Amino acid sequence: MRVPSGLRVPGYTDVDPDGADWWCFDVPPGWREWTDRPLVEVCAFQWRAAHEATLRTVERLGLDYHRVRFEDVVGTSSERRAALEALVSWIGLDAADAAALARRDLPVVMATAPPRPGRWRQRTALIEPVVTDGQTLGLATRLGYGADLATWR
């Protein structure tokens, strides 16, 4: 989305000055308040906004759901297979569909390196302050992650 007033997102607009007029993120309520915040804070806001909206909708509508953890999908082949088998079972598909999905090597899209569990630890000093912020850590705990980052994959 074009932002006529421009962006001032350290870690984003200073790396790509041509992107200073383009908000290339989700647009949840309140997103304009983040157009001059550091990139790591914008990313935490984006993560919270998407998960909070999903949880609110599930609760408001009383929906049944199946949670799939990112780290299981990008984890070992046995973790990926188990996560996908549980998902296709919940959907009501045949287990063979999960096996086929688990064997696929999907292309990396919009990433600087292939996803993998614990990749965030390469930048712990940058990421930990926003992850341990009350809102983000509270939501992570609500999603089933412990409050102790040492247990996170």
C-alpha positions as a Markdown table, in Angstrom:
| # | Residue | x | y | z |
|---|---|---|---|---|
| 1 | Met | 0.0 | 0.0 | 0.0 |
| 2 | Arg | 1.4 | 3.4 | -0.9 |
| 3 | Val | 1.9 | 5.7 | 2.0 |
| 4 | Pro | 2.0 | 9.3 | 0.6 |
| 5 | Ser | 3.5 | 10.7 | 3.8 |
| 6 | Gly | 6.4 | 8.1 | 3.5 |
| 7 | Leu | 7.7 | 5.6 | 5.9 |
| 8 | Arg | 10.5 | 5.9 | 8.5 |
| 9 | Val | 11.0 | 2.3 | 9.5 |
| 10 | Pro | 14.6 | 1.8 | 10.7 |
| 11 | Gly | 15.9 | -1.5 | 9.3 |
| 12 | Tyr | 13.5 | -1.3 | 6.3 |
| 13 | Thr | 13.5 | 2.1 | 4.7 |
| 14 | Asp | 17.2 | 2.8 | 5.4 |
| 15 | Val | 18.1 | -0.5 | 3.6 |
| 16 | Asp | 15.8 | 0.2 | 0.6 |
| 17 | Pro | 15.1 | 3.9 | 0.2 |
| 18 | Asp | 13.0 | 3.1 | -2.9 |
| 19 | Gly | 10.6 | 1.3 | -0.5 |
| 20 | Ala | 10.0 | 4.4 | 1.7 |
| 21 | Asp | 6.6 | 5.0 | 0.2 |
| 22 | Trp | 5.4 | 1.4 | 0.3 |
| 23 | Trp | 3.9 | -0.4 | 3.3 |
| 24 | Cys | 4.5 | -4.0 | 2.3 |
| 25 | Phe | 3.0 | -5.6 | 5.4 |
| 26 | Asp | -0.5 | -6.5 | 6.6 |
| 27 | Val | -2.8 | -3.6 | 7.3 |
| 28 | Pro | -4.5 | -4.4 | 10.6 |
| 29 | Pro | -6.2 | -1.6 | 12.6 |
| 30 | Gly | -3.6 | 0.8 | 13.9 |
| 31 | Trp | -1.0 | 0.0 | 11.3 |
| 32 | Arg | -0.3 | 3.6 | 10.5 |
| 33 | Glu | 1.0 | 4.1 | 14.1 |
| 34 | Trp | 3.8 | 1.8 | 13.2 |
| 35 | Thr | 5.2 | 3.6 | 10.1 |
| 36 | Asp | 8.1 | 5.1 | 12.0 |
| 37 | Arg | 8.9 | 2.3 | 14.4 |
| 38 | Pro | 12.0 | -0.1 | 14.1 |
| 39 | Leu | 11.4 | -3.0 | 11.8 |
| 40 | Val | 11.6 | -5.6 | 14.6 |
| 41 | Glu | 8.8 | -3.8 | 16.4 |
| 42 | Val | 6.7 | -3.7 | 13.2 |
| 43 | Cys | 7.2 | -7.4 | 12.8 |
| 44 | Ala | 6.1 | -8.1 | 16.4 |
| 45 | Phe | 3.1 | -5.9 | 15.9 |
| 46 | Gln | 2.2 | -7.8 | 12.6 |
| 47 | Trp | 2.6 | -11.2 | 14.3 |
| 48 | Arg | 0.4 | -10.1 | 17.2 |
| 49 | Ala | -2.3 | -8.5 | 15.1 |
| 50 | Ala | -2.7 | -11.6 | 12.9 |
| 51 | His | -2.9 | -14.0 | 15.8 |
| 52 | Glu | -5.1 | -11.9 | 17.9 |
| 53 | Ala | -7.6 | -11.4 | 15.0 |
| 54 | Thr | -7.7 | -15.1 | 14.5 |
| 55 | Leu | -8.2 | -15.9 | 18.1 |
| 56 | Arg | -10.9 | -13.3 | 18.5 |
| 57 | Thr | -12.8 | -14.6 | 15.5 |
| 58 | Val | -12.5 | -18.2 | 16.7 |
| 59 | Glu | -13.8 | -17.2 | 20.1 |
| 60 | Arg | -16.5 | -14.9 | 18.8 |
| 61 | Leu | -17.9 | -17.5 | 16.4 |
| 62 | Gly | -17.2 | -20.5 | 18.6 |
| 63 | Leu | -15.3 | -22.2 | 15.7 |
| 64 | Asp | -13.5 | -25.5 | 15.9 |
| 65 | Tyr | -9.9 | -25.2 | 14.8 |
| 66 | His | -6.6 | -27.1 | 14.5 |
| 67 | Arg | -3.4 | -25.4 | 15.5 |
| 68 | Val | -0.3 | -26.1 | 13.4 |
| 69 | Arg | 3.0 | -24.8 | 14.8 |
| 70 | Phe | 5.4 | -23.3 | 12.2 |
| 71 | Glu | 8.4 | -25.0 | 13.8 |
| 72 | Asp | 6.8 | -28.4 | 13.3 |
| 73 | Val | 6.2 | -27.7 | 9.6 |
| 74 | Val | 9.8 | -26.5 | 9.0 |
| 75 | Gly | 11.2 | -29.1 | 11.5 |
| 76 | Thr | 12.5 | -32.5 | 10.8 |
| 77 | Ser | 10.8 | -34.7 | 8.3 |
| 78 | Ser | 9.2 | -36.8 | 11.1 |
| 79 | Glu | 7.9 | -33.6 | 12.8 |
| 80 | Arg | 6.6 | -32.3 | 9.5 |
| 81 | Arg | 4.9 | -35.6 | 8.7 |
| 82 | Ala | 3.3 | -35.8 | 12.2 |
| 83 | Ala | 2.0 | -32.2 | 11.9 |
| 84 | Leu | 0.6 | -32.8 | 8.5 |
| 85 | Glu | -1.0 | -36.1 | 9.4 |
| 86 | Ala | -2.8 | -34.5 | 12.3 |
| 87 | Leu | -3.9 | -31.7 | 10.0 |
| 88 | Val | -5.3 | -33.9 | 7.2 |
| 89 | Ser | -6.9 | -36.1 | 9.8 |
| 90 | Trp | -8.7 | -33.1 | 11.3 |
| 91 | Ile | -9.7 | -31.9 | 7.8 |
| 92 | Gly | -10.9 | -35.4 | 7.0 |
| 93 | Leu | -8.5 | -36.2 | 4.2 |
| 94 | Asp | -6.6 | -39.4 | 3.6 |
| 95 | Ala | -3.3 | -39.9 | 5.4 |
| 96 | Ala | -1.6 | -40.5 | 2.0 |
| 97 | Asp | -2.2 | -36.8 | 1.4 |
| 98 | Ala | -0.1 | -35.9 | 4.4 |
| 99 | Ala | 2.7 | -38.2 | 3.4 |
| 100 | Ala | 2.8 | -36.6 | -0.1 |
| 101 | Leu | 2.9 | -33.1 | 1.5 |
| 102 | Ala | 5.6 | -34.1 | 4.0 |
| 103 | Arg | 7.9 | -35.2 | 1.2 |
| 104 | Arg | 7.6 | -31.9 | -0.7 |
| 105 | Asp | 10.4 | -29.4 | -0.5 |
| 106 | Leu | 8.6 | -26.1 | -0.9 |
| 107 | Pro | 10.5 | -23.2 | -2.3 |
| 108 | Val | 11.6 | -20.4 | 0.0 |
| 109 | Val | 9.5 | -17.3 | -0.6 |
| 110 | Met | 10.1 | -13.9 | 0.8 |
| 111 | Ala | 12.9 | -15.0 | 3.1 |
| 112 | Thr | 16.6 | -14.2 | 3.4 |
| 113 | Ala | 17.3 | -17.8 | 4.3 |
| 114 | Pro | 15.4 | -21.1 | 4.5 |
| 115 | Pro | 13.0 | -21.3 | 7.4 |
| 116 | Arg | 14.0 | -23.6 | 10.3 |
| 117 | Pro | 13.2 | -24.0 | 14.0 |
| 118 | Gly | 15.2 | -21.6 | 16.1 |
| 119 | Arg | 16.4 | -19.4 | 13.3 |
| 120 | Trp | 15.4 | -16.4 | 15.3 |
| 121 | Arg | 18.2 | -17.2 | 17.8 |
| 122 | Gln | 20.8 | -15.9 | 15.3 |
| 123 | Arg | 19.5 | -12.4 | 16.2 |
| 124 | Thr | 18.5 | -12.9 | 19.9 |
| 125 | Ala | 19.8 | -9.5 | 21.0 |
| 126 | Leu | 17.6 | -7.8 | 18.4 |
| 127 | Ile | 14.5 | -10.0 | 18.8 |
| 128 | Glu | 14.4 | -10.8 | 22.5 |
| 129 | Pro | 13.3 | -7.4 | 23.7 |
| 130 | Val | 10.2 | -7.4 | 21.5 |
| 131 | Val | 9.4 | -11.0 | 22.1 |
| 132 | Thr | 9.5 | -10.6 | 25.9 |
| 133 | Asp | 7.4 | -7.4 | 25.8 |
| 134 | Gly | 4.2 | -8.0 | 27.8 |
| 135 | Gln | 1.8 | -8.1 | 24.8 |
| 136 | Thr | 3.9 | -10.4 | 22.7 |
| 137 | Leu | 5.0 | -12.8 | 25.4 |
| 138 | Gly | 1.4 | -12.9 | 26.7 |
| 139 | Leu | 0.1 | -13.9 | 23.3 |
| 140 | Ala | 2.9 | -16.4 | 22.8 |
| 141 | Thr | 2.0 | -18.0 | 26.1 |
| 142 | Arg | -1.7 | -18.1 | 25.1 |
| 143 | Leu | -0.7 | -19.9 | 21.9 |
| 144 | Gly | 1.0 | -22.6 | 24.0 |
| 145 | Tyr | 4.6 | -21.4 | 24.1 |
| 146 | Gly | 6.2 | -21.2 | 27.6 |
| 147 | Ala | 7.3 | -17.9 | 29.1 |
| 148 | Asp | 10.9 | -19.2 | 29.1 |
| 149 | Leu | 12.5 | -18.5 | 25.7 |
| 150 | Ala | 15.1 | -21.2 | 26.4 |
| 151 | Thr | 12.3 | -23.7 | 25.7 |
| 152 | Trp | 11.3 | -22.2 | 22.4 |
| 153 | Arg | 12.4 | -23.9 | 19.2 |
